Amino acid sequence: MERWSGRVALVTGASIGIGAAIAKELVKHGVIVVGLARRVHMIQELSKELHMYPGKLYGVKADLSKEEDILEAFTWVKDNLGGVDILVNNAGVISFSRLADAPSCEWRQAYAIHVIAPSICIREAFRSMKDREVDDGHIVNILSITTNHSPESQPIIMYFASKQSLRVLTEGLRRELVQLNSKIRVTGISPGLVDTIEDTASPEERDLFKGKPSLNSEDVAHALIFALSAPSHVQIHELTIRPVGEQ
């Protein structure tokens, strides 16, 4: 991770859970991190806790369902830090509704956060890298293990569908970069059940996962560090992690 020290990473959904754990781990390794979230005060509080580490964490308020918020965030990075070297598309939303009776606004939200927002971030991060002639950047998309097999639990089917779309975009981006003779690397990390489900679920919804083995946010953050730490000629394109005992 030495080559990333002093470089700039943008992490979406960095206020809690996996995003906060990723931001913390990057700061420990000397990376300058810009965390995007609506609850930016939570990132600012986390930043205070990380003052002893060599990196730095900045919080920028952004609603990822609004393109103008994303563009303003990238402008802030350009004006204050120069540009983005690492992009981590982590933000996610889960709606515990069945396809047969869910409101369509929940479907739009899932695709806005899991597909459209990451696509905008990828476009802007690539432009930032290209404008600065950065050819060793890294783009990481946080997917889901459900993109590799049919999900057992159906009440969050739109979450699975939108994450599968992001997986397709991840492979498509890799192929585009190959065609452009770019050495920018792309990684999709697919975790199994992560205990952050408790941050957003109601007691009834948590019962769906009660007693099932789960990962914690730090496990996913460590997987990301593993991918970033690979030699520059190695691309860890897909990384699947699951808790022991998960079916």
BANUVEX-323322 format. One record per residue: z, y negated, x negated of N, C-alpha, C in turn; residue in one letter. Coordinates in steps of 0.1 Angstrom, whole numbers, padded with zeros to 4 digits, always signed. Layout:
ZYXZYXZYXa/...
//
This chain:
+0000+0012-0008+0000+0000+0000+0000-0013-0008m/+0000-0011-0022+0001-0023-0030-0011-0033-0028e/-0023-0027-0026-0034-0036-0024-0034-0044-0011r/-0025-0040-0002-0024-0048+0010-0013-0059+0010w/-0006-0059-0001+0005-0069-0003-0002-0083-0003s/+0003-0092+0006-0002-0106+0007-0014-0107+0016g/-0019-0096+0021-0031-0096+0030-0026-0099+0044r/-0035-0101+0053-0031-0105+0067-0035-0095+0077v/-0025-0091+0085-0028-0081+0096-0025-0088+0110a/-0033-0085+0119-0031-0089+0133-0028-0077+0141l/-0017-0077+0148-0012-0066+0156-0010-0071+0171v/-0017-0064+0180-0015-0068+0194-0004-0060+0200t/+0003-0066+0210+0014-0059+0217+0025-0057+0207g/+0029-0067+0200+0038-0066+0189+0053-0069+0192a/+0055-0072+0205+0069-0076+0209+0079-0065+0210s/+0074-0053+0214+0083-0041+0216+0076-0028+0212i/+0084-0018+0211+0078-0004+0210+0070-0002+0197g/+0059+0004+0199+0050+0008+0187+0046-0005+0180i/+0042-0015+0187+0037-0027+0180+0047-0033+0172g/+0060-0034+0177+0070-0040+0169+0073-0031+0157a/+0073-0018+0158+0076-0009+0147+0065-0010+0136a/+0052-0012+0141+0041-0014+0131+0043-0027+0124i/+0046-0037+0131+0048-0050+0125+0059-0050+0114a/+0070-0044+0118+0081-0042+0108+0077-0035+0096k/+0070-0023+0098+0067-0015+0086+0057-0022+0077e/+0047-0030+0083+0038-0037+0075+0045-0048+0067l/+0054-0055+0073+0062-0066+0066+0069-0060+0054v/+0075-0048+0056+0082-0041+0045+0073-0039+0033k/+0060-0037+0036+0051-0034+0025+0044-0047+0020h/+0050-0059+0024+0044-0071+0018+0033-0077+0026g/+0029-0072+0037+0018-0077+0045+0022-0089+0054v/+0014-0099+0055+0016-0110+0064+0011-0106+0077i/+0019-0105+0087+0016-0100+0100+0016-0111+0111v/+0006-0111+0119+0005-0120+0131+0006-0111+0143v/+0017-0112+0150+0019-0104+0162+0015-0111+0175g/+0007-0105+0183+0003-0112+0196+0011-0105+0207l/+0015-0113+0217+0022-0108+0228+0025-0120+0238a/+0027-0116+0251+0031-0127+0260+0045-0131+0258r/+0054-0121+0254+0068-0125+0252+0070-0127+0237r/+0064-0139+0233+0064-0142+0218+0078-0144+0213v/+0087-0148+0221+0101-0150+0216+0107-0137+0210h/+0102-0126+0215+0108-0113+0210+0102-0111+0196m/+0090-0115+0193+0084-0114+0179+0092-0123+0170i/+0095-0135+0175+0102-0145+0167+0116-0140+0163q/+0122-0133+0173+0135-0127+0170+0134-0116+0159e/+0124-0108+0161+0122-0097+0151+0119-0103+0137l/+0112-0114+0137+0109-0120+0124+0121-0124+0116s/+0131-0129+0124+0144-0133+0117+0151-0121+0111k/+0149-0109+0117+0156-0097+0112+0149-0092+0099e/+0137-0097+0096+0129-0091+0085+0128-0101+0073l/+0137-0110+0073+0136-0121+0062+0138-0115+0048h/+0144-0103+0047+0147-0098+0034+0135-0090+0028m/+0125-0088+0036+0113-0080+0031+0103-0090+0025y/+0093-0084+0017+0084-0093+0010+0073-0099+0019p/+0070-0093+0030+0060-0098+0039+0065-0109+0048g/+0058-0112+0059+0061-0123+0068+0056-0119+0082k/+0063-0122+0092+0059-0120+0106+0058-0133+0113l/+0046-0136+0119+0044-0147+0128+0042-0142+0142y/+0046-0149+0152+0043-0146+0166+0034-0156+0172g/+0024-0151+0179+0015-0160+0186+0014-0155+0200v/+0016-0164+0209+0016-0161+0224+0002-0159+0228k/+0000-0147+0235-0014-0144+0240-0013-0135+0251a/-0021-0137+0262-0023-0128+0273-0036-0121+0270d/-0036-0109+0266-0048-0102+0261-0058-0100+0272l/-0055-0102+0285-0065-0101+0296-0073-0114+0296s/-0070-0124+0288-0077-0137+0288-0084-0138+0275k/-0097-0139+0275-0105-0140+0262-0101-0153+0255e/-0099-0163+0262-0096-0176+0255-0083-0175+0247e/-0073-0167+0252-0061-0166+0244-0063-0158+0231d/-0072-0148+0232-0075-0140+0220-0082-0149+0210i/-0092-0157+0215-0100-0165+0206-0091-0176+0199l/-0082-0181+0207-0072-0191+0201-0063-0185+0191e/-0060-0173+0193-0051-0166+0183-0059-0164+0170a/-0071-0160+0171-0079-0158+0158-0082-0172+0152f/-0083-0182+0159-0085-0196+0154-0072-0200+0146t/-0060-0196+0152-0047-0199+0146-0047-0192+0132w/-0050-0180+0132-0050-0172+0120-0059-0178+0109v/-0071-0182+0113-0081-0188+0104-0075-0201+0098k/-0070-0210+0107-0065-0223+0103-0052-0222+0094d/-0044-0212+0097-0031-0211+0090-0030-0201+0079n/-0038-0190+0080-0037-0179+0070-0050-0175+0064l/-0061-0181+0068-0074-0178+0062-0083-0168+0070g/-0077-0157+0075-0084-0147+0082-0077-0134+0083g/-0083-0125+0090-0077-0111+0093-0083-0101+0083v/-0075-0093+0077-0079-0082+0068-0076-0069+0075d/-0066-0068+0083-0062-0056+0090-0061-0059+0105i/-0067-0052+0114-0066-0053+0128-0060-0041+0134l/-0049-0042+0142-0043-0031+0149-0043-0034+0164v/-0052-0027+0171-0053-0028+0185-0042-0018+0191n/-0031-0023+0195-0020-0015+0199-0016-0017+0214n/-0018-0029+0219-0013-0033+0232-0018-0023+0243a/-0009-0020+0252-0012-0010+0262-0004-0013+0275g/-0010-0009+0286-0003-0010+0299-0004+0004+0306v/+0006+0007+0313+0006+0020+0321+0009+0017+0336i/+0001+0022+0344+0003+0021+0359+0006+0035+0364s/+0018+0037+0370+0021+0050+0375+0016+0051+0390f/+0003+0052+0391-0003+0053+0404-0014+0063+0404s/-0016+0070+0415-0026+0080+0416-0040+0073+0420r/-0050+0080+0415-0064+0074+0417-0067+0072+0432l/-0061+0081+0440-0064+0081+0454-0059+0069+0462a/-0048+0063+0456-0042+0052+0464-0038+0040+0456d/-0042+0039+0443-0039+0028+0434-0047+0016+0438a/-0041+0004+0437-0048-0009+0439-0058-0011+0427p/-0070-0016+0431-0080-0017+0420-0077-0027+0410s/-0067-0037+0412-0063-0046+0402-0057-0039+0390c/-0050-0028+0393-0044-0020+0382-0055-0013+0373e/-0066-0009+0379-0077-0004+0371-0083-0014+0362w/-0085-0026+0368-0091-0037+0360-0082-0041+0348r/-0069-0041+0351-0059-0044+0340-0060-0034+0329q/-0060-0021+0333-0061-0010+0323-0073-0012+0314a/-0084-0015+0319-0097-0016+0311-0097-0030+0304y/-0091-0040+0310-0090-0053+0303-0082-0052+0290a/-0071-0044+0291-0062-0044+0279-0066-0033+0269i/-0071-0021+0274-0075-0010+0266-0089-0010+0261h/-0098-0018+0267-0112-0017+0263-0117-0031+0260v/-0116-0040+0269-0122-0054+0267-0115-0061+0256i/-0102-0062+0257-0094-0069+0246-0096-0064+0232a/-0095-0050+0230-0098-0045+0217-0112-0048+0212p/-0122-0048+0221-0135-0051+0217-0137-0065+0212s/-0130-0074+0219-0130-0088+0215-0124-0090+0201i/-0112-0083+0200-0105-0084+0187-0113-0078+0176c/-0120-0067+0178-0128-0061+0168-0139-0070+0164i/-0146-0076+0174-0157-0086+0171-0152-0097+0162r/-0141-0103+0166-0136-0115+0159-0130-0111+0146e/-0124-0099+0144-0119-0095+0131-0131-0092+0122a/-0141-0086+0127-0153-0084+0118-0159-0097+0114f/-0160-0106+0123-0166-0119+0119-0157-0126+0108r/-0144-0125+0110-0135-0131+0100-0137-0124+0086s/-0138-0111+0086-0140-0104+0074-0154-0107+0067m/-0164-0108+0076-0177-0110+0071-0178-0124+0065k/-0173-0134+0072-0173-0148+0068-0167-0150+0054d/-0157-0142+0051-0149-0143+0039-0153-0133+0028r/-0164-0125+0032-0169-0115+0023-0159-0104+0020e/-0151-0101+0030-0141-0091+0029-0147-0078+0033v/-0149-0068+0024-0155-0056+0027-0146-0044+0026d/-0133-0046+0025-0123-0035+0024-0113-0036+0035d/-0117-0043+0046-0107-0044+0057-0105-0031+0064g/-0096-0031+0074-0093-0019+0081-0090-0022+0096h/-0096-0015+0105-0094-0017+0119-0088-0004+0125i/-0077-0005+0131-0070+0006+0137-0068+0005+0152v/-0072+0015+0159-0070+0015+0173-0060+0026+0177n/-0049+0022+0184-0039+0031+0189-0044+0038+0202i/-0047+0051+0201-0053+0058+0212-0042+0066+0220l/-0045+0077+0224-0035+0086+0230-0040+0101+0228s/-0031+0110+0227-0034+0124+0225-0042+0129+0237i/-0041+0122+0248-0049+0126+0260-0064+0124+0259t/-0068+0117+0248-0082+0115+0246-0088+0128+0240t/-0079+0137+0236-0084+0149+0230-0084+0162+0239n/-0077+0160+0250-0076+0171+0260-0073+0166+0274h/-0075+0174+0284-0072+0170+0298-0057+0168+0300s/-0053+0157+0306-0039+0154+0307-0033+0163+0318p/-0020+0166+0315-0012+0175+0324-0008+0167+0336e/-0003+0154+0333+0003+0146+0343-0008+0136+0349s/-0010+0136+0362-0021+0129+0368-0017+0115+0373q/-0005+0111+0375-0002+0097+0381-0006+0086+0372p/-0010+0088+0360-0015+0077+0351-0029+0080+0346i/-0037+0085+0355-0051+0089+0351-0059+0078+0346i/-0057+0066+0351-0065+0054+0347-0062+0050+0332m/-0049+0052+0329-0045+0050+0315-0053+0060+0306y/-0054+0072+0310-0061+0082+0301-0076+0079+0300f/-0082+0075+0312-0096+0072+0312-0099+0060+0303a/-0091+0049+0304-0094+0037+0296-0091+0040+0281s/-0081+0048+0278-0079+0052+0264-0090+0060+0258k/-0096+0069+0267-0108+0076+0262-0119+0067+0259q/-0121+0057+0267-0131+0047+0264-0129+0040+0251s/-0117+0037+0247-0114+0031+0234-0117+0041+0223l/-0115+0054+0226-0118+0064+0215-0133+0064+0213r/-0141+0063+0223-0156+0062+0222-0160+0050+0214v/-0153+0039+0217-0156+0026+0209-0152+0028+0194l/-0142+0035+0192-0137+0037+0178-0148+0044+0170t/-0154+0055+0175-0164+0062+0169-0177+0054+0168e/-0180+0047+0179-0192+0038+0178-0191+0027+0168g/-0179+0022+0166-0177+0011+0156-0179+0017+0142l/-0174+0029+0140-0176+0035+0127-0190+0037+0123r/-0198+0041+0133-0212+0043+0131-0220+0030+0128r/-0216+0020+0136-0222+0006+0134-0219+0001+0120e/-0207+0003+0115-0203-0002+0101-0211+0006+0091l/-0213+0019+0093-0221+0027+0084-0235+0021+0083v/-0241+0018+0095-0255+0013+0095-0256-0001+0088q/-0244-0008+0088-0244-0021+0082-0241-0020+0067l/-0239-0008+0062-0235-0006+0048-0222-0013+0045n/-0213-0013+0055-0200-0019+0053-0190-0009+0049s/-0180-0013+0040-0169-0004+0036-0157-0007+0044k/-0158-0015+0055-0146-0016+0063-0143-0003+0070i/-0131+0001+0070-0127+0014+0075-0122+0013+0090r/-0123+0024+0097-0119+0025+0111-0110+0037+0113v/-0099+0035+0120-0090+0047+0122-0085+0046+0137t/-0086+0058+0143-0080+0060+0156-0068+0069+0155g/-0056+0064+0160-0044+0072+0159-0040+0076+0173i/-0039+0089+0175-0036+0094+0189-0023+0101+0189s/-0012+0094+0193+0001+0100+0194+0003+0107+0207p/+0012+0117+0207+0016+0124+0219+0026+0115+0226g/+0034+0120+0234+0044+0113+0242+0053+0105+0233l/+0054+0092+0235+0063+0083+0227+0074+0078+0236v/+0086+0077+0231+0098+0074+0239+0098+0060+0244d/+0088+0052+0240+0087+0038+0246+0083+0038+0260t/+0080+0049+0266+0077+0050+0281+0089+0044+0289i/+0101+0045+0283+0112+0040+0290+0113+0025+0291e/+0105+0018+0283+0104+0003+0283+0098-0002+0295d/+0089+0006+0301+0081+0001+0313+0082+0009+0325t/+0088+0021+0325+0088+0029+0336+0101+0027+0345a/+0099+0030+0358+0111+0030+0367+0119+0043+0365s/+0131+0044+0370+0138+0057+0369+0131+0069+0374p/+0124+0067+0386+0116+0078+0391+0104+0082+0382e/+0098+0072+0376+0087+0074+0367+0091+0081+0355e/+0103+0077+0350+0108+0084+0337+0111+0099+0340r/+0114+0102+0352+0117+0116+0355+0105+0125+0353d/+0093+0119+0353+0081+0127+0350+0081+0132+0336l/+0088+0126+0327+0088+0129+0313+0101+0134+0308f/+0111+0135+0317+0124+0139+0314+0125+0153+0308k/+0132+0154+0296+0133+0167+0290+0121+0171+0281g/+0111+0163+0281+0099+0166+0272+0101+0160+0258k/+0097+0168+0248+0098+0163+0234+0090+0150+0233p/+0094+0141+0225+0087+0128+0223+0088+0123+0209s/+0079+0115+0205+0079+0108+0192+0087+0095+0194l/+0090+0088+0183+0095+0074+0184+0085+0065+0178n/+0087+0052+0180+0077+0042+0176+0075+0042+0161s/+0086+0045+0153+0085+0045+0139+0076+0056+0134e/+0075+0067+0141+0066+0078+0138+0051+0074+0138d/+0048+0066+0148+0034+0060+0149+0032+0050+0137v/+0042+0042+0135+0040+0032+0124+0038+0039+0111a/+0045+0050+0108+0044+0057+0096+0030+0063+0095h/+0024+0067+0106+0011+0073+0106+0001+0062+0102a/+0003+0050+0107-0006+0039+0104-0005+0036+0089l/+0007+0036+0083+0008+0033+0069+0001+0044+0061i/+0002+0056+0065-0005+0067+0059-0020+0065+0058f/-0026+0060+0069-0040+0057+0070-0044+0046+0061a/-0036+0035+0061-0039+0024+0053-0037+0027+0038l/-0029+0037+0035-0026+0040+0021-0036+0049+0014s/-0046+0054+0022-0056+0063+0016-0064+0056+0006a/-0069+0062-0004-0078+0056-0014-0090+0049-0007p/-0095+0038-0013-0105+0030-0006-0118+0038-0003s/-0120+0049-0010-0132+0057-0006-0130+0067+0004h/-0118+0068+0010-0114+0078+0020-0111+0070+0033v/-0118+0075+0043-0116+0070+0057-0109+0081+0066q/-0097+0078+0070-0090+0087+0079-0094+0082+0093i/-0104+0088+0098-0110+0083+0111-0102+0086+0123h/-0097+0099+0124-0089+0103+0135-0076+0109+0130e/-0065+0105+0136-0052+0110+0132-0044+0113+0145l/-0041+0126+0147-0033+0130+0159-0019+0134+0154t/-0009+0129+0161+0004+0132+0158+0011+0136+0172i/+0019+0146+0172+0026+0150+0184+0040+0155+0180r/+0049+0154+0190+0063+0159+0187+0062+0174+0187p/+0071+0180+0179+0072+0195+0178+0076+0200+0192v/+0069+0210+0197+0072+0215+0210+0064+0210+0222g/+0056+0199+0219+0048+0194+0230+0036+0203+0233e/+0034+0206+0246+0024+0215+0250+0010+0208+0251q/
//
